[in-house]
Amino acid sequence: MIFFLNAINLLTVLVGFVVQIIIVRYFGASDSTDIYYLVITITTFVTGLSTGFLTDLFVPIYHDAKNRGAEDARNLSGSILTLSLISGVVISALVYVLAPVFISIFASGFQTAKFGLAVDMLRIISLSIAFATISMVLNSTLNANSFFLITYLTNLITPTFNILGLLIGGSRFGVAALMYATLISSITIFLVLFLYCKIKVGARFVNPVRQKDLNFLLVKNIPVRAANMIQLLRGPLTTSILSYFPAGMLTLYSYAEKIINVLMGTTNSPLAQVYYTKSSKLASKKDYSEIRSLLVHIVRSSVVLFAGTFFVVVIVFQNVFNVLFSGRVPPDGVHTMFLLFMALFPYYYAMLIGTSLGATGLAMKKGRLTLYAAILFVSLLAIAIYPSVRVFSLYGLPISLAFAQVIATILYAVLVNRIETLIDFEVLKIQGSTIVLSLAMIAFNFLTGGNLTLQVSADAAIFLAWLILNWSSAVNAMQLITSKGEVK
């Protein structure tokens, strides 16, 4: 059942929070943590580029092949596995050699000493890109066959290794201990996934030459990959601007974004992945009415789970992190992180809806819709980000992100809705109450300054009002994630 995936995700979150606390205890909000989050951003960006060409539409095309026969499906996954090995090695080598160029692009505001350390750290972790690229293909293959548990369990490996790396080598090697731990964890994840995939679905490396399904996948992937490459420009745009703020601001922004990203992943990642796999199967059978029904349930549950968790975290955020970060991050730094966390909610909320719509478009192999939305998103972000930062300083980043994402999501809804009617009245009602109350909460916390007692009391009252309005939907969401399904 999906509940097990959420439970594993929650455990991963808890271990991840332990990592963040240890990082803060070792380094505070400093140049070292700025470099760490910058390097992680770069490797995530590059890994996304290297794998997307092969995995964006893999699941629906894999199911088309599987409908013809298991051997066709194995040949498709094996040929992609071979290409991922080749591309991963090449890109790892390029990042290692061109590390100074990447740092210049992503953090043009770094000074000489900080720049040099960032280059060294990127070169260490660049070696992990090859293993991460292959692992993402193995993940897609397992998910296409409804093997989700193992892929979620392997998410525990990296934060666990990071804890061990800091405890063993943090004092001696500094932030480099995290880089080495991440590298070793990427190798471990690859070995676990490859052995499991080989046993369960017969994974193997196949010569990619003259594989018709592979050629079809690569052609269909062009608009989707172009869209994702465009969307990935968000990374260098934001980190470049943050590099001009005082030391530690990039870290505080990264903490805030990591926390809300974790909330979204914990509450909705299993739902989204299971939905994508199921909708791809249904699309291969042309059962579009069932896709629509499934999408309505997913959107309703995703909104309730994410928003409800966000409200709860807002209530306890400052008290919890003032304790966890005491002595390393001052109260005003925690308050800044809290406001950034709240300011990012509209962006992530719109992205949550867009993710469900995007999965529907990909399941139907309508990659061009993703491209249209991505072009609009980045264009609007590029237009809005600089004036927003000039007016609202650090908080201009989440404001401009939300502005661009909301409009892009509306466009995607209109485009996908031409294929199937998507949103019923109940979903609209949930979104309406959530949007109004969340914006009220955000505005109140910004306007009341540092009055913590008043903020917590008002936040609790707003959450209670939201829960009363959406109680039945919250119950339905819990029933969905605890129901038995095709999760192995």
N, C-alpha and C positions, 0 to 999 in steps of 0.2 A: 504494500500500500504506500501511497505517497507520504503518509505520516512518517514512515521510517526514513525516507529521504530528508524530510524536514528535520527529524531528530539528529541525523548525521550532520546535516548542515548546521544545526544549532551547536553541536559539539565542535565542529570546525570553527564556528564563530568564537566560541569560548576560548579555544586554544589560540586563535588569532588575536583575541584581546589580551591574552597573557603575553603574547609576543610583543604587542604594542606597549604594554606596561613595562616590560623588561627593556625595550628600546628606549623608552622615556627615562627609565631609571639609569640607564647607561649614558645616554647622550643628551637628554632634555630635548628642547626644540632648538636645534643648532645647525651649523653647516653640515655636520655629519648626517643628520636626519634629512636635511634638504637633498643631499647627494643620494642618499638611499632611495627616497621616493622618486627622485628624478630618474635614476637608473632603472627602477622597476617600471616606470612609465614608458621609457624608451624600449625596453625589452618586450613589454606587453604590446606596444605599437608594432614593433618589427615582427613579432611572432604572429600577430593577427594578420599582417600582410602576407607572410609566407604560407600560412595554413588556409587562409580564406579562398585562395584560388582553387583549392582541392575539396574543401569541406562545406562551403556555403549552401550548396544544393545537393550535397551527398545523400542525405537521408531519403528525400522523395525519389531520386533517381535510383538509389539502391533498392528501394521497394519495387520500382518498375522492373529492375533486373531480377529481383527475387521472385516476382510473379511468373517470370519465364522459367526460372530454375535456380536452385541453390548454387550451382557451379558458376553461372553468370554473375551472381552476386559476389561470390568469393573472388572471381577474376577482377571485378571492378574494385573491390576494397584492396586487393593485393597490388594492383597497378598504382592506385593512389598512395599506398604505403611506400612503394618504391620511389615515386616522385617526391614524397615528403622527406624521405631520407636524403635524396640528392639536393633538394632545395634548402633543407635545413642546414646541411653542411656548408653549402655555398654562402648562405646568408650569415651564418655564424662567423665565417671567415671575413666577410665584408664588414660586419659590425666591429670585429676586433681591429681590423686595419684602419677603418674610418671612424673610430671612436671619437677623435677630436671634432670631426665634422658633425656628428650626431649631438654632441654636447653643445656645440655652437648653435645648432638649430633649435634645440629644446630649451636651452638656458643661456641665451645671449648675454644676460646680465651678470653671470658668474665672473668673479675676479680671478686673477692668475692662479693663486694657490688652490682655491676651491675648484677651479676648472681642471687643474692637473690631477687632483685626487679623484674627481668625477670620471675622468678618462680612464684612470687605473681601475676603478671599480667596474666600469662598464666592460672593460676588456676581460675581467675575471668572469663576470656573469654571462658574457656573450656566448661562451661555450655551451651554455644550457639551452640556447635557442634550438639547436638541432634536435635534442631530445624532446623538448617541449612540442616541436612541430610534429614529430612522429606520434607522440602521445595524444595529441588532439585528433589525429586521424583514427587512432585506436579507440578513443573515446566515442567518436561518431559512429564507428562500426558497432561497438557494443550497444550504444543507445538505439541504433536502428533495429537491433534485435531485442530491444526492451531489457537489456542488462544495465540497470542504472546503479544498483547498490555498490558495485565495485568501483565505478567511476567517482562516486561520492566519497567512498572510503579513502581513495587515494588523495583526495583533497586535504586529508589530515596530515599527509607526509611532510609537505613543505613547512607549515607552521611548527610542527614538532621538531623538524631538523633545525629550524631557525632558533628555537628555544635552546636546543642542545649546543648549537654553534655559539650563541651568546654566552651561555653559562661556561662553556669550555674555553672559548677563545676571545670573548668580547673584550676583556681587559687588555689582552696582549695585542690583538689584531684590530681592534676597533670595529668600524663598520664593515671592514673586509671579511670579518667572521660571518656576517649575514650573506655576503656574496658567495663565499665558499659553501655555506650550508644550502643555499638555493641551488647551486650547481649540483651538489651531491644528491639533493632531493629529486631534481629533474631526471637524473640517471636512474634512481630507484623507481620512480613512477613509471618510466618507460619499461623497465624490466618487468614490473608487476603486471602492467596492462598487456604487454606483449604476450607473456606466458598465459595469462587468463584468456585473452582473445584467441590465442592459438588452440587452447583446449576447448573453449566453448563454441567458437564459430569457424575454426580452422584457418586462422589468419596466416598469411604467408606473403612473401615478396614475389610479385609477378612482373614479368617484362611488360612495360606499359605500351610498347609499340603495337599498333593495330588493334587496340581495344576500342571497339565502337562506342560502348557505354562511356568510356573515359573521354573520348572526343566529344560526345554529346554533352557530358557534364561540363567540360571546360568551356564549350561554346555558350551554354546556358548560364554559366557562372560569370561571364564577362560583365553584364550590367550589375549583378549583385556585388561582385568584387570591387567594381568601380565605385559603387555606393558606399561600401564599407571603408574603402581607402579614403574617400572624401570625408566620411564621418570621423575617421581616425585623426583627421587634422585638428580635431578638438584638443588632443593632447599637447602638441607643440604650441598651439595658440595660447592655452591657459598657462602652461609651465613657463613659457617665454615671458608673459606678463608678470607672473608671480616672482620670477627671478629678479625683478627690479624693486620688489618690496623688501623691507628690512629682513635680516636673517631670522629664520624661524617661521615666517609667514607661509612659505610654501609647505612647511611641515604641518602647521595648524590647518591649512586648507586641505591637505592630503588626509589628515586625521578625520576631519569632518566628512569628507567625501567617502573615505573608507568605511566609516561607521554607517552612513546611510546606504552605501552600496551593499554592505553586509546585510542590513535589514532587508533590502530588496531581494538579495540573493537567497537569504534564509527563508523568507516567506513565499517567494514566487519562482525561484529557479527550478525547483522540481516540477511545479505545475506547468511552467513554460516548456520544459524539455519533454515531459510526457505528452503535453498537448501537441507539440511539433511532430513527435513520432506518430501519434495516433492520427493526426490530421493528414500526415503524409501517406499513411496507409489508406485512409478514406479517399484521398484525392486520386490515388492510383486506381481506385475502383469507381471514380466519378460520383462518389456519394457526398455531394456538396451540402445537402440539407442536414445531414448528420454533423458535418463540420460546423455549420452555423449554430446548431444546438450546443455543441461542445464549446464553441467560442464564447457564447453567452455565459455559460457556467464559469469558464476560466476567467473572463474579464471581471465578473461579479466577485468571484472568490479572491482574485488578485488584489482588487481595490480594497476589499474589507481587511484582508490580512496585512497588507503593507501599511495602510493608513492607521489601522488599530495599533500596530506595533510602533509606528512612528509617534503617535500620541503618547503612548506609555513611556517611551524613551525620553521624549521632551520633558515629561514631568520629573524624571529622576536624573537627567543628564548632568546638570551642574553639580549637584551634591555628590554624585558618584565619581565624576572625573576630578573634582577638587580633591577628593581623598586619594584616588589612584595616582594622580600626577603631582601630589603635594611635594614641595621642595624642588621640583624640576620644572614645572610649568606654573607661573603665577596665576592667581584667580582671574586677572583680566585676560590672560591668554586663554584660559578655559572658557571664559565668557565669549571671547571672539570665536572660538571653535564652535561653541553652542549656537551662536547667531548664524555662522556659516552653515552649520548642519541644518538649521531650519530654513535658511534661504535656498538651500539646494533641493528642498522637498518638491516644489512645483515642477522643477526640471525632471526629477526622477519619477514623479507621478505621471507626467505626460509621456515619459519614455516607457513606463510600465505598460500603458495602453498601447503605445506604438509597437512594443515588442510582441504583444499578442496579435496585433494586426499584421505585423511583419511576418510572423510565423505562418499565418494563414496565406499570405501572398507567396511565400517560399514553398509551402506545401503544394500550391497550385502551379508552381514554377513560373510565377509572374514576377521575375526579378526586376523588370524595368520599373515597377512601382516603387521598389526600394531605392532605385537610383534617383527617381524624381524627388522623393522625399529627402534624400541625403543632400542633393544639390541645393534644395530650398533651405535646409537646416544650416549648412555651412555658410551659404550666402548671407542669410540673416544674421548668423553669429558674427561673421566677419564685419558686417555693417554695424552691429549693435555693441560689440564688445569694448571698443575703445571709448566711445562716448559714455557708456555705462560706467566704466572704471573711472573716468574723469569726474563723473558726477557722484558716484556712490563708493568710490575707492575700491577696497577689496571685495565688497558685496556686489559690485557691478558684474563680477564674473558669473555668479549663479543667476542674477537677474537676466543677463543677456542669454545664458543657456536656456533658461525657462522660456523666454520670449521665442527663441528660434525653435525649440522642441515642440511647444504647444501648436504653433502654426504648421509645422511639418507633420505632426500627428493628425491634425484636422485634415490636411491634404491626403494623407494615407487612408484615413477613414473614408473619405469621399471616393477615392479610387478603388479601394477594395470593396466598398459597398455596391459598386456597379456589378460586381460578380455575385455577391450574396448580401441580403439585408442582415445587418450585424447586431444592432443595438436595440434592445427592447426597453419598455418604460422603466422596469425595475432597475436596469443598469444605469439609465439616465438619472434616476432618483438617487441612487447611491453616489454617483459622481457629483451630483449637485450639492448634497449635504456635506460630502467630504471636502469639496473645494471651498465652500463658504466657510466652514468651521476651521479648516486648516489655515486659510488665509487670515481669518480673525485671530487665531493663535499666534501666527507669525508676526502680524502687525502689533499685537499687544505686547509681545516680548521685546520687540525692537523699541517701542515707544516708552516702556516702563523702565528702561535702563537696567541698573543693577539691583533692583528691589526683588531679591530672590524669593522671599516669602510670598509676596503678592503674585509673582509670576507663577510659582508652583500651584498656588490656590486657584488662580484663573485657568491654568492649563488643565488641572484636574476637573474643573467644572465643564470646560469645553469638551473634554474627552467623555465625560458622563453623558452630556447631551448627544454627542455623536453615537455613543453606544446604544442609547435608547432609540434613536431614530433608525439604527441599522441592526438591531438585535437579531431579527429573523434571518437577515442575510449573513450575519456572523455565524449563526448556528448552521446554516446551509454550507458555508465555507468549511467549517470544521468537519461536517459530515463528508464533504467531498474528499478532503485530504486523509480522512481515516477510513474511507471505503476501500474495499479490496479491488485491485486492478491488475494491469499487465506489467507490474514492476518485478524485476528479478535481480 
